[in-house]
């Protein structure tokens, strides 16, 4: 009877240690998940900012302003336009 009690006590201790280890593993995995979600949110936010910046930089008005100011380009006059007939 005493032997069975010792074996049962050992099994209970091993089970308790397994539960503690499983809970600790779950906590660390949950923390890693939260960190990954925070990083995902930050990257998603940055992606939106980059898309907005790209749209701003590629706008027709901005390209036209740069063409006029930096390159000295201007719209052609009516006398400079040549019409080509398609065959």
Secondary structure as UniProt FT lines:
FT   HELIX           2..57
FT   HELIX           60..69
FT   TURN            70..71
FT   HELIX           78..80
//
